[in-house]
Amino acid sequence: MKLDWLKDVALAPGPHVSVYADATRDRENGAHEFDVRWQDARTVLLDQGAPEPALQALDGVATEPTGVGGRVGRAMLASAEGLELHVLLPGPPLREESASGPVAHLMPLVRSLADDVRYALVVLDRTGADITMARSHAVEPARTRTVEGGHDLIHKIPGGGWAHLRYQHAVQDSWDHNAAAVAEELDRIVRTERPEVVVLTGDTKAAAALRGKASPAVLDLLVDVQGGSRSPGANEQAFAAAVEEAVDAVRAERRKTVLDAFVQERGRSGAAAEGLTAVVAALRRSQVRTLLLRDDPSSTATLWIGDDPLAIGTSADEVRALGVSDPFEVRADAAIIRALAGSDADIELVEDGVELVDGIGAVLRYADPST
């Protein structure tokens, strides 16, 4: 899981107020019950020293309707500067939590969205495409952009002679221009929004024209799925299942790639670290590429940190040795997520497939004598 979208919150100075709640309102008095729970949590947070401006910012979103049917969760983070993050979750969190502290408590959010895959869905025809940016798990509205190439000579017809040949070439030229417009927009999306896969469906000849115009970055992510169309009449249920299957394959491959790399590097004493002490040391040196974590929501482990996200250690003395005069103790998972975000590293939650000392390991960017 990439943490780039959490970087601003993870690195912002605190104190932060973090709230994770069951926002389901499928019972008659569900709204009232949640209002009561929020007021109770608010009182506890105030007693913990949470800034009143942060609580006021959370008041503005904590009790508003989600607009989502069924079971849903809510992640809310705020500071004295105002609301920092508000995310609807695909289900209630494992437990409702509220905390105030110097570091944002982001692990429940990471846990809820660990299997999330950001993807672009491209539905093509010979005039252009509908491009939708979506996430497999986050409860947020998908964003669709329509790209029209502007060239409307799109149908080849049977016949012969020079005039017919010129017409056929003009039609092919229209396809190519329209495909180029779609390819340009897709390249922008891949560079700015970093989807993990681009799912391509629709007209086969338009798809071939797009592949001829797409950048290498787009081509690397393209996966063909049958059944989608810009025209009415497609079997939407079957198509949705095909898209879900493609996204599932990306998720499975992502996890397999990380696990295989860790096992290989660990086996040859290469670019891998295992155990809390070794992983924390690698985080300090910005060596971690992907962290592997066997998540334990009941853990009460702590680490010591300084103002810099990579000033992290298993003891106060370890952090003082980095030049931090006044280190402070925080939740281990909060410190780790902060360090990962500060070094542009990823995280993968694992349940099986590999044994980890202390439930934690890492694939490193490089190995050196210290590792």
C-alpha positions in Angstrom: 0.0 0.0 0.0 1.3 3.4 -1.0 1.2 6.1 1.7 1.7 9.2 -0.5 -1.9 10.3 0.0 -1.3 10.3 3.8 2.0 12.1 3.8 0.8 15.6 4.6 -1.1 14.4 7.7 1.6 12.0 8.8 4.3 14.7 8.7 2.3 17.7 9.9 3.2 18.9 13.4 0.8 17.9 16.2 -1.1 17.6 18.3 -3.4 15.5 16.2 -6.8 14.3 17.1 -7.6 10.9 15.5 -11.1 9.3 15.6 -12.3 6.0 14.1 -16.0 5.2 14.4 -18.8 3.0 13.2 -20.9 5.4 11.1 -23.6 2.8 10.2 -27.1 4.2 10.6 -29.2 1.2 9.5 -31.2 1.2 12.8 -34.0 3.6 13.6 -32.1 5.3 16.4 -28.7 4.8 14.8 -28.1 8.5 14.3 -28.9 9.3 17.9 -26.7 6.5 19.2 -23.7 7.8 17.2 -24.3 11.4 18.4 -24.1 10.2 22.0 -21.0 8.1 21.3 -19.3 11.1 19.7 -20.1 13.4 22.6 -18.6 10.8 25.0 -15.5 10.5 22.8 -15.3 14.3 22.6 -15.3 14.6 26.4 -12.5 12.0 26.7 -10.4 13.8 24.0 -10.8 17.1 25.8 -9.6 15.6 29.0 -6.6 14.2 27.1 -5.7 17.8 26.1 -7.1 17.8 22.6 -7.2 21.3 21.1 -10.7 22.7 21.1 -10.3 24.0 17.5 -9.6 20.4 16.4 -12.7 19.1 18.2 -14.8 21.9 16.7 -13.5 20.9 13.2 -14.5 17.3 13.9 -18.0 18.4 15.2 -18.6 19.6 11.6 -18.2 16.1 10.1 -18.6 13.6 12.9 -22.4 13.5 12.9 -23.3 14.4 9.3 -25.0 11.6 7.3 -22.6 9.6 5.2 -24.9 9.2 2.3 -23.9 5.5 2.1 -26.2 2.6 2.7 -25.2 -0.5 4.8 -22.2 -0.8 7.1 -19.7 2.0 6.9 -16.9 3.4 9.0 -15.5 6.9 9.4 -11.9 8.1 9.9 -11.5 11.7 11.0 -8.3 13.5 11.8 -7.9 17.2 12.9 -5.4 19.5 14.4 -5.6 23.0 15.9 -5.4 24.2 12.3 -8.7 22.4 11.4 -9.8 19.2 9.7 -6.9 17.3 8.2 -8.6 14.1 6.8 -12.1 12.7 6.6 -12.4 9.2 4.9 -15.4 6.9 4.7 -14.3 3.3 5.2 -15.7 0.2 3.5 -16.9 -1.1 6.9 -16.7 -0.2 10.6 -13.2 -0.2 12.1 -12.3 -3.3 14.1 -13.0 -1.1 17.2 -13.9 2.5 17.7 -10.9 4.6 18.7 -10.1 8.2 19.6 -6.8 9.6 20.5 -5.0 12.9 20.9 -1.2 13.1 20.6 1.9 14.5 18.9 1.6 12.1 15.9 -1.4 11.2 13.8 -2.8 7.7 14.6 -3.1 6.4 11.1 -2.8 2.6 11.6 -6.6 2.0 11.8 -7.0 3.8 8.4 -4.1 1.8 6.9 -5.7 -1.4 8.2 -9.1 -0.6 6.7 -7.7 0.2 3.3 -4.8 -2.2 3.2 -6.3 -4.1 0.3 -7.3 -1.0 -1.6 -6.2 -0.7 -5.2 -6.3 2.6 -7.1 -7.2 2.0 -10.7 -8.2 3.8 -13.9 -11.0 2.3 -16.0 -10.9 3.3 -19.7 -14.0 2.6 -21.7 -13.2 3.2 -25.4 -14.9 3.7 -28.7 -13.5 5.2 -31.9 -14.5 8.8 -30.9 -12.8 8.8 -27.5 -13.2 7.4 -24.0 -14.7 7.6 -20.6 -11.9 7.5 -18.0 -12.9 6.7 -14.4 -10.5 7.0 -11.5 -11.7 4.7 -8.7 -10.5 2.8 -5.6 -11.5 -0.8 -4.8 -12.1 -0.3 -1.1 -12.3 3.4 -0.2 -15.9 4.7 0.0 -15.6 7.7 -2.2 -17.3 8.7 -5.4 -15.5 7.6 -8.6 -14.4 10.5 -10.9 -15.1 10.1 -14.6 -13.6 12.3 -17.3 -14.8 12.1 -20.9 -12.2 12.6 -23.7 -13.4 13.2 -27.2 -10.8 13.3 -30.0 -12.9 15.6 -32.2 -12.5 13.6 -35.3 -15.8 12.1 -36.3 -15.0 10.2 -39.5 -14.9 6.8 -37.9 -16.6 4.2 -40.0 -14.9 2.3 -42.8 -17.1 1.0 -45.6 -16.6 -1.7 -48.2 -15.7 -0.6 -51.7 -12.8 -0.1 -54.0 -10.9 2.5 -56.1 -8.7 5.5 -55.2 -11.5 7.5 -53.7 -12.4 4.7 -51.4 -8.8 4.2 -50.4 -8.4 7.8 -49.5 -11.6 7.6 -47.4 -10.3 4.5 -45.6 -7.1 6.4 -44.8 -9.0 9.4 -43.5 -11.0 7.1 -41.2 -7.8 5.5 -39.9 -6.4 9.0 -39.4 -9.5 9.9 -37.3 -9.0 6.8 -35.1 -5.4 7.7 -34.6 -6.1 11.3 -33.7 -8.8 10.3 -31.3 -6.6 7.6 -29.7 -3.8 10.2 -29.3 -6.1 12.4 -27.3 -7.1 9.6 -25.0 -3.4 8.5 -24.7 -2.3 12.0 -23.7 -4.9 12.2 -20.9 -4.1 8.7 -19.7 -0.4 9.6 -19.5 -1.3 12.6 -17.3 -3.5 10.5 -15.0 -0.8 7.8 -14.6 1.8 10.5 -13.8 -0.3 12.5 -11.3 -2.7 10.0 -9.8 -0.5 6.9 -9.9 -3.0 4.1 -10.4 -1.8 0.6 -10.0 -3.6 -0.7 -13.0 -5.3 0.8 -16.1 -8.3 -1.4 -17.1 -9.0 -1.1 -20.8 -12.3 -2.2 -22.4 -14.5 -1.3 -25.3 -13.9 -1.2 -29.1 -11.1 -3.5 -30.1 -9.8 -1.4 -33.0 -9.9 1.7 -30.8 -7.9 -0.2 -28.2 -5.3 -1.2 -30.8 -5.0 2.5 -31.9 -4.6 3.5 -28.3 -1.8 1.0 -27.7 0.0 2.5 -30.7 -0.2 6.0 -29.1 0.2 5.3 -25.4 3.4 6.1 -23.4 5.5 3.3 -21.9 4.2 4.2 -18.4 0.6 3.6 -19.5 1.4 0.5 -21.5 3.1 -1.1 -18.4 -0.2 -0.8 -16.5 -2.7 -1.7 -19.3 -4.9 -4.8 -18.7 -7.6 -5.7 -21.2 -11.1 -6.7 -19.9 -14.0 -7.7 -22.1 -17.6 -6.6 -21.9 -17.5 -2.8 -21.4 -19.0 -0.4 -23.8 -19.8 3.3 -24.1 -23.1 2.3 -25.7 -26.1 1.0 -23.7 -26.9 -2.7 -23.6 -23.7 -4.1 -22.0 -24.1 -6.7 -19.3 -23.0 -4.4 -16.4 -23.0 -7.1 -13.8 -20.7 -9.4 -15.7 -18.5 -6.5 -16.6 -18.2 -5.3 -13.0 -17.2 -8.8 -12.0 -14.5 -8.9 -14.7 -13.1 -5.5 -13.5 -13.1 -6.8 -9.9 -11.2 -9.9 -11.0 -8.6 -7.8 -12.7 -8.2 -5.6 -9.6 -8.0 -8.7 -7.4 -5.2 -10.0 -9.6 -3.2 -6.8 -9.1 -3.7 -7.0 -5.3 -2.5 -10.6 -5.2 0.5 -9.9 -7.4 1.4 -6.9 -5.3 1.5 -9.0 -2.1 3.3 -11.9 -3.8 6.0 -9.7 -5.2 6.7 -8.2 -1.8 6.8 -11.5 0.0 8.9 -13.2 -2.7 11.4 -10.3 -2.6 11.6 -10.4 1.2 12.1 -14.2 1.4 14.8 -14.1 -1.4 16.7 -11.2 0.2 16.5 -12.6 3.7 17.7 -16.0 2.4 20.9 -14.6 1.0 21.4 -12.0 3.8 20.7 -9.3 1.3 18.5 -6.2 1.2 16.1 -7.3 4.0 15.6 -6.5 7.7 13.6 -8.5 10.2 12.6 -7.8 13.8 11.7 -4.4 15.4 15.2 -3.3 16.3 16.6 -4.0 12.8 13.6 -2.5 11.0 13.7 0.7 13.1 17.4 1.1 12.3 16.6 0.7 8.6 13.9 3.3 8.9 16.3 5.8 10.4 18.6 5.4 7.4 15.7 5.7 4.9 16.5 2.2 3.6 13.0 0.7 3.8 11.3 0.2 0.4 8.4 -1.8 1.7 7.5 -2.7 5.3 5.9 -6.1 6.0 3.8 -6.0 9.2 1.8 -8.7 10.9 -0.9 -6.4 12.2 -1.9 -6.6 15.9 -4.6 -4.1 16.7 -4.3 -5.0 20.5 -0.6 -4.0 20.5 0.5 -1.5 23.1 4.1 -1.3 21.9 5.8 2.1 21.8 8.8 3.8 20.2 10.6 7.0 20.7 10.8 9.8 18.2 11.9 13.4 17.5 10.5 16.1 15.3 12.1 14.5 12.2 10.0 11.5 11.0 13.2 9.5 10.7 14.4 10.3 14.2 13.0 7.1 15.6 14.3 4.5 18.0 13.4 1.8 20.5 14.7 3.9 23.4 15.0 7.6 24.3 18.8 7.3 24.4 18.8 5.9 20.8 17.0 9.0 19.6 19.1 11.4 21.7 22.1 9.9 19.9 20.7 11.4 16.7 20.9 14.9 18.2 17.3 15.1 19.5 17.4 16.8 22.9 13.9 16.0 24.0 12.5 12.8 22.5 8.9 11.6 23.2 7.3 8.2 23.4 4.4 7.4 21.1 2.5 4.3 19.7 4.9 2.1 17.7 2.5 1.8 14.8 2.0 5.6 14.6 5.7 6.2 14.6 6.3 3.6 12.0 3.6 4.9 9.6 5.1 8.4 10.1 8.6 7.2 9.2 7.4 5.3 6.2 5.5 8.4 4.9 8.6 10.5 5.5 10.8 8.2 3.5 8.3 7.5 0.7 8.1 3.8 1.6 5.2 1.4 1.2 3.5 -1.0 3.6 2.1 -4.5 3.2 0.0 -6.1 5.9 0.6 -9.9 5.9 -1.4 -12.7 7.6 0.4 -15.8 6.3 3.0 -16.9 3.8 6.0 -15.8 5.8 7.2 -15.9 9.4 8.4 -12.5 10.8 10.5 -11.9 14.0 8.5 -9.5 16.2 5.8 -9.6 13.4 7.8 -7.1 11.3 10.2 -7.1 8.4 11.2 -5.0 5.5 12.4 -5.1 1.9 15.2 -2.6 1.7 16.3 -0.2 -1.0 19.9 -1.2 -0.6 22.1 -3.3 1.7 25.2 -2.2 3.6 27.5 -3.7 6.2 25.1 -2.5 9.0 22.3 -4.7 7.6 
